[in-house]
Amino acid sequence: MQHCLASIARIGVACSEESPGDRMDIKDVVMELNIIKKVFLGAGNHGERHIRMQLPAEGTSQLGGD
């Protein structure tokens, strides 16, 4: 749950960049939120899953469960 919440917070920060060009694309936001949802709902059945996400400033955003 902590990993999911941290990932949601990172998305919020990425969406709040001062410059519109630096903000996350809405398609990426929706995709990553759906992945977080799947990981969160699946964690109870498959054990703890770890989420990795890079902020846009660090490169392309990638989120996924192990």
A tleap script that builds the chain and sets N, CA, C and O, in Angstrom:
source leaprc.protein.ff14SB
mol = sequence {
  NMET GLN HIE CYS LEU ALA SER ILE ALA ARG
  ILE GLY VAL ALA CYS SER GLU GLU SER PRO
  GLY ASP ARG MET ASP ILE LYS ASP VAL VAL
  MET GLU LEU ASN ILE ILE LYS LYS VAL PHE
  LEU GLY ALA GLY ASN HIE GLY GLU ARG HIE
  ILE ARG MET GLN LEU PRO ALA GLU GLY THR
  SER GLN LEU GLY GLY CASP
}
set mol.1.N position { 0.825 -1.190 0.000 }
set mol.1.CA position { 0.000 0.000 0.000 }
set mol.1.C position { 0.874 1.261 0.000 }
set mol.1.O position { 0.554 2.236 -0.680 }
set mol.2.N position { 1.975 1.243 0.761 }
set mol.2.CA position { 2.856 2.407 0.807 }
set mol.2.C position { 3.451 2.699 -0.565 }
set mol.2.O position { 3.593 3.861 -0.945 }
set mol.3.N position { 3.798 1.663 -1.301 }
set mol.3.CA position { 4.364 1.858 -2.643 }
set mol.3.C position { 3.329 2.493 -3.571 }
set mol.3.O position { 3.656 3.372 -4.369 }
set mol.4.N position { 2.085 2.042 -3.460 }
set mol.4.CA position { 1.027 2.611 -4.297 }
set mol.4.C position { 0.805 4.080 -3.971 }
set mol.4.O position { 0.696 4.912 -4.872 }
set mol.5.N position { 0.737 4.399 -2.684 }
set mol.5.CA position { 0.533 5.795 -2.278 }
set mol.5.C position { 1.700 6.680 -2.715 }
set mol.5.O position { 1.496 7.808 -3.163 }
set mol.6.N position { 2.928 6.160 -2.583 }
set mol.6.CA position { 4.100 6.933 -3.008 }
set mol.6.C position { 4.056 7.176 -4.515 }
set mol.6.O position { 4.407 8.263 -4.976 }
set mol.7.N position { 3.636 6.193 -5.271 }
set mol.7.CA position { 3.546 6.352 -6.726 }
set mol.7.C position { 2.483 7.366 -7.113 }
set mol.7.O position { 2.679 8.154 -8.038 }
set mol.8.N position { 1.355 7.352 -6.408 }
set mol.8.CA position { 0.302 8.333 -6.672 }
set mol.8.C position { 0.809 9.739 -6.359 }
set mol.8.O position { 0.530 10.682 -7.100 }
set mol.9.N position { 1.554 9.878 -5.263 }
set mol.9.CA position { 2.115 11.188 -4.913 }
set mol.9.C position { 3.097 11.663 -5.977 }
set mol.9.O position { 3.114 12.843 -6.327 }
set mol.10.N position { 3.924 10.739 -6.496 }
set mol.10.CA position { 4.881 11.103 -7.551 }
set mol.10.C position { 4.157 11.580 -8.809 }
set mol.10.O position { 4.590 12.529 -9.463 }
set mol.11.N position { 3.059 10.918 -9.137 }
set mol.11.CA position { 2.277 11.339 -10.296 }
set mol.11.C position { 1.719 12.739 -10.059 }
set mol.11.O position { 1.743 13.577 -10.960 }
set mol.12.N position { 1.222 12.993 -8.864 }
set mol.12.CA position { 0.700 14.318 -8.528 }
set mol.12.C position { 1.749 15.401 -8.676 }
set mol.12.O position { 1.472 16.482 -9.195 }
set mol.13.N position { 2.960 15.104 -8.215 }
set mol.13.CA position { 4.058 16.067 -8.348 }
set mol.13.C position { 4.385 16.288 -9.821 }
set mol.13.O position { 4.595 17.422 -10.251 }
set mol.14.N position { 4.428 15.207 -10.589 }
set mol.14.CA position { 4.745 15.313 -12.018 }
set mol.14.C position { 3.671 16.099 -12.770 }
set mol.14.O position { 3.966 16.755 -13.770 }
set mol.15.N position { 2.435 16.035 -12.296 }
set mol.15.CA position { 1.337 16.773 -12.927 }
set mol.15.C position { 1.302 18.229 -12.486 }
set mol.15.O position { 0.589 19.041 -13.075 }
set mol.16.N position { 2.066 18.560 -11.458 }
set mol.16.CA position { 2.040 19.912 -10.889 }
set mol.16.C position { 3.244 20.755 -11.286 }
set mol.16.O position { 3.464 21.831 -10.730 }
set mol.17.N position { 4.012 20.273 -12.236 }
set mol.17.CA position { 5.190 21.034 -12.675 }
set mol.17.C position { 4.752 22.426 -13.113 }
set mol.17.O position { 3.670 22.600 -13.674 }
set mol.18.N position { 5.589 23.398 -12.855 }
set mol.18.CA position { 5.254 24.786 -13.182 }
set mol.18.C position { 5.061 24.985 -14.687 }
set mol.18.O position { 4.104 25.628 -15.118 }
set mol.19.N position { 5.962 24.436 -15.466 }
set mol.19.CA position { 5.883 24.578 -16.919 }
set mol.19.C position { 4.977 23.490 -17.506 }
set mol.19.O position { 5.195 22.306 -17.247 }
set mol.20.N position { 3.975 23.870 -18.283 }
set mol.20.CA position { 3.087 22.873 -18.884 }
set mol.20.C position { 3.826 21.808 -19.697 }
set mol.20.O position { 3.404 20.652 -19.738 }
set mol.21.N position { 4.905 22.189 -20.331 }
set mol.21.CA position { 5.663 21.229 -21.128 }
set mol.21.C position { 6.365 20.166 -20.303 }
set mol.21.O position { 6.708 19.099 -20.812 }
set mol.22.N position { 6.576 20.461 -19.024 }
set mol.22.CA position { 7.247 19.512 -18.138 }
set mol.22.C position { 6.269 18.581 -17.417 }
set mol.22.O position { 6.685 17.626 -16.760 }
set mol.23.N position { 4.971 18.862 -17.541 }
set mol.23.CA position { 3.966 18.049 -16.857 }
set mol.23.C position { 3.782 16.717 -17.558 }
set mol.23.O position { 4.042 16.586 -18.754 }
set mol.24.N position { 3.327 15.728 -16.794 }
set mol.24.CA position { 3.034 14.405 -17.350 }
set mol.24.C position { 1.879 14.495 -18.325 }
set mol.24.O position { 0.921 15.234 -18.098 }
set mol.25.N position { 1.967 13.751 -19.401 }
set mol.25.CA position { 0.880 13.660 -20.364 }
set mol.25.C position { -0.281 12.902 -19.715 }
set mol.25.O position { -0.057 11.916 -19.012 }
set mol.26.N position { -1.498 13.346 -19.939 }
set mol.26.CA position { -2.666 12.751 -19.290 }
set mol.26.C position { -2.828 11.275 -19.652 }
set mol.26.O position { -3.309 10.491 -18.834 }
set mol.27.N position { -2.436 10.890 -20.858 }
set mol.27.CA position { -2.521 9.476 -21.251 }
set mol.27.C position { -1.598 8.635 -20.376 }
set mol.27.O position { -1.959 7.528 -19.976 }
set mol.28.N position { -0.405 9.157 -20.077 }
set mol.28.CA position { 0.528 8.450 -19.200 }
set mol.28.C position { -0.005 8.390 -17.772 }
set mol.28.O position { 0.162 7.383 -17.084 }
set mol.29.N position { -0.642 9.466 -17.331 }
set mol.29.CA position { -1.224 9.494 -15.982 }
set mol.29.C position { -2.269 8.396 -15.851 }
set mol.29.O position { -2.243 7.620 -14.895 }
set mol.30.N position { -3.183 8.328 -16.804 }
set mol.30.CA position { -4.249 7.325 -16.762 }
set mol.30.C position { -3.659 5.923 -16.801 }
set mol.30.O position { -4.086 5.054 -16.041 }
set mol.31.N position { -2.687 5.691 -17.673 }
set mol.31.CA position { -2.065 4.378 -17.787 }
set mol.31.C position { -1.415 3.971 -16.464 }
set mol.31.O position { -1.606 2.850 -15.993 }
set mol.32.N position { -0.655 4.874 -15.873 }
set mol.32.CA position { 0.059 4.553 -14.645 }
set mol.32.C position { -0.883 4.390 -13.458 }
set mol.32.O position { -0.647 3.538 -12.602 }
set mol.33.N position { -1.941 5.186 -13.390 }
set mol.33.CA position { -2.923 5.010 -12.321 }
set mol.33.C position { -3.630 3.663 -12.440 }
set mol.33.O position { -3.920 3.025 -11.429 }
set mol.34.N position { -3.908 3.229 -13.661 }
set mol.34.CA position { -4.499 1.906 -13.861 }
set mol.34.C position { -3.553 0.797 -13.419 }
set mol.34.O position { -3.990 -0.199 -12.843 }
set mol.35.N position { -2.271 0.961 -13.682 }
set mol.35.CA position { -1.284 -0.026 -13.240 }
set mol.35.C position { -1.231 -0.064 -11.714 }
set mol.35.O position { -1.194 -1.142 -11.121 }
set mol.36.N position { -1.227 1.101 -11.081 }
set mol.36.CA position { -1.219 1.158 -9.616 }
set mol.36.C position { -2.447 0.435 -9.070 }
set mol.36.O position { -2.351 -0.329 -8.109 }
set mol.37.N position { -3.587 0.678 -9.681 }
set mol.37.CA position { -4.826 0.027 -9.251 }
set mol.37.C position { -4.704 -1.490 -9.341 }
set mol.37.O position { -5.074 -2.206 -8.410 }
set mol.38.N position { -4.185 -1.974 -10.465 }
set mol.38.CA position { -4.031 -3.420 -10.648 }
set mol.38.C position { -3.052 -4.007 -9.633 }
set mol.38.O position { -3.299 -5.080 -9.082 }
set mol.39.N position { -1.953 -3.318 -9.387 }
set mol.39.CA position { -0.970 -3.790 -8.411 }
set mol.39.C position { -1.589 -3.798 -7.020 }
set mol.39.O position { -1.424 -4.762 -6.273 }
set mol.40.N position { -2.295 -2.737 -6.671 }
set mol.40.CA position { -2.901 -2.639 -5.340 }
set mol.40.C position { -3.932 -3.739 -5.142 }
set mol.40.O position { -3.934 -4.406 -4.107 }
set mol.41.N position { -4.796 -3.931 -6.108 }
set mol.41.CA position { -5.832 -4.959 -5.979 }
set mol.41.C position { -5.255 -6.365 -6.053 }
set mol.41.O position { -5.807 -7.296 -5.468 }
set mol.42.N position { -4.141 -6.523 -6.772 }
set mol.42.CA position { -3.528 -7.839 -6.902 }
set mol.42.C position { -2.577 -8.191 -5.776 }
set mol.42.O position { -2.212 -9.356 -5.618 }
set mol.43.N position { -2.169 -7.207 -4.992 }
set mol.43.CA position { -1.181 -7.450 -3.936 }
set mol.43.C position { -1.695 -8.426 -2.890 }
set mol.43.O position { -0.917 -9.210 -2.346 }
set mol.44.N position { -2.980 -8.392 -2.600 }
set mol.44.CA position { -3.527 -9.293 -1.594 }
set mol.44.C position { -3.490 -10.745 -2.024 }
set mol.44.O position { -3.391 -11.636 -1.180 }
set mol.45.N position { -3.568 -11.002 -3.324 }
set mol.45.CA position { -3.585 -12.366 -3.829 }
set mol.45.C position { -2.211 -12.899 -4.202 }
set mol.45.O position { -2.008 -14.113 -4.208 }
set mol.46.N position { -1.271 -12.029 -4.512 }
set mol.46.CA position { 0.008 -12.465 -5.028 }
set mol.46.C position { 1.180 -11.998 -4.177 }
set mol.46.O position { 2.316 -12.018 -4.649 }
set mol.47.N position { 0.947 -11.585 -2.962 }
set mol.47.CA position { 2.018 -11.090 -2.108 }
set mol.47.C position { 2.350 -9.655 -2.438 }
set mol.47.O position { 1.727 -9.051 -3.311 }
set mol.48.N position { 3.333 -9.105 -1.740 }
set mol.48.CA position { 3.707 -7.696 -1.946 }
set mol.48.C position { 4.390 -7.532 -3.292 }
set mol.48.O position { 5.267 -8.316 -3.655 }
set mol.49.N position { 3.988 -6.529 -4.013 }
set mol.49.CA position { 4.613 -6.186 -5.297 }
set mol.49.C position { 5.252 -4.828 -5.148 }
set mol.49.O position { 4.740 -3.965 -4.436 }
set mol.50.N position { 6.361 -4.641 -5.815 }
set mol.50.CA position { 7.069 -3.366 -5.730 }
set mol.50.C position { 6.810 -2.560 -6.992 }
set mol.50.O position { 6.773 -3.105 -8.095 }
set mol.51.N position { 6.634 -1.273 -6.819 }
set mol.51.CA position { 6.363 -0.363 -7.928 }
set mol.51.C position { 7.587 0.505 -8.140 }
set mol.51.O position { 8.123 1.076 -7.191 }
set mol.52.N position { 8.030 0.604 -9.386 }
set mol.52.CA position { 9.146 1.482 -9.722 }
set mol.52.C position { 8.636 2.523 -10.691 }
set mol.52.O position { 7.968 2.201 -11.674 }
set mol.53.N position { 8.954 3.764 -10.412 }
set mol.53.CA position { 8.530 4.838 -11.296 }
set mol.53.C position { 9.597 5.911 -11.314 }
set mol.53.O position { 10.097 6.319 -10.266 }
set mol.54.N position { 9.945 6.367 -12.503 }
set mol.54.CA position { 10.881 7.468 -12.640 }
set mol.54.C position { 10.086 8.719 -12.933 }
set mol.54.O position { 9.158 8.706 -13.742 }
set mol.55.N position { 10.454 9.802 -12.271 }
set mol.55.CA position { 9.826 11.082 -12.584 }
set mol.55.C position { 10.265 11.529 -13.960 }
set mol.55.O position { 11.344 11.143 -14.410 }
set mol.56.N position { 9.471 12.325 -14.640 }
set mol.56.CA position { 9.831 12.793 -15.992 }
set mol.56.C position { 11.211 13.422 -16.067 }
set mol.56.O position { 11.893 13.292 -17.084 }
set mol.57.N position { 11.638 14.106 -15.004 }
set mol.57.CA position { 12.952 14.735 -15.014 }
set mol.57.C position { 14.067 13.694 -15.031 }
set mol.57.O position { 15.189 13.993 -15.439 }
set mol.58.N position { 13.767 12.482 -14.593 }
set mol.58.CA position { 14.739 11.400 -14.561 }
set mol.58.C position { 14.709 10.566 -15.825 }
set mol.58.O position { 15.551 9.684 -15.993 }
set mol.59.N position { 13.798 10.810 -16.688 }
set mol.59.CA position { 13.664 10.013 -17.909 }
set mol.59.C position { 12.218 9.649 -18.111 }
set mol.59.O position { 11.327 10.241 -17.502 }
set mol.60.N position { 11.986 8.687 -18.956 }
set mol.60.CA position { 10.626 8.267 -19.261 }
set mol.60.C position { 10.011 7.614 -18.043 }
set mol.60.O position { 10.656 6.821 -17.358 }
set mol.61.N position { 8.781 7.945 -17.779 }
set mol.61.CA position { 8.072 7.381 -16.645 }
set mol.61.C position { 7.742 5.925 -16.924 }
set mol.61.O position { 7.177 5.591 -17.966 }
set mol.62.N position { 8.102 5.060 -15.978 }
set mol.62.CA position { 7.785 3.645 -16.121 }
set mol.62.C position { 7.317 3.133 -14.787 }
set mol.62.O position { 7.978 3.328 -13.768 }
set mol.63.N position { 6.190 2.484 -14.793 }
set mol.63.CA position { 5.617 1.969 -13.573 }
set mol.63.C position { 5.239 0.536 -13.833 }
set mol.63.O position { 4.672 0.220 -14.879 }
set mol.64.N position { 5.538 -0.321 -12.912 }
set mol.64.CA position { 5.136 -1.702 -13.104 }
set mol.64.C position { 5.362 -2.518 -11.857 }
set mol.64.O position { 6.143 -2.140 -10.983 }
set mol.65.N position { 4.689 -3.616 -11.781 }
set mol.65.CA position { 4.844 -4.519 -10.649 }
set mol.65.C position { 5.864 -5.576 -10.976 }
set mol.65.O position { 6.038 -5.946 -12.137 }
set mol.66.N position { 6.547 -6.070 -9.945 }
set mol.66.CA position { 7.518 -7.159 -10.134 }
set mol.66.C position { 6.825 -8.484 -10.153 }
set mol.66.O position { 7.475 -9.518 -10.301 }
savepdb mol mol.pdb
quit
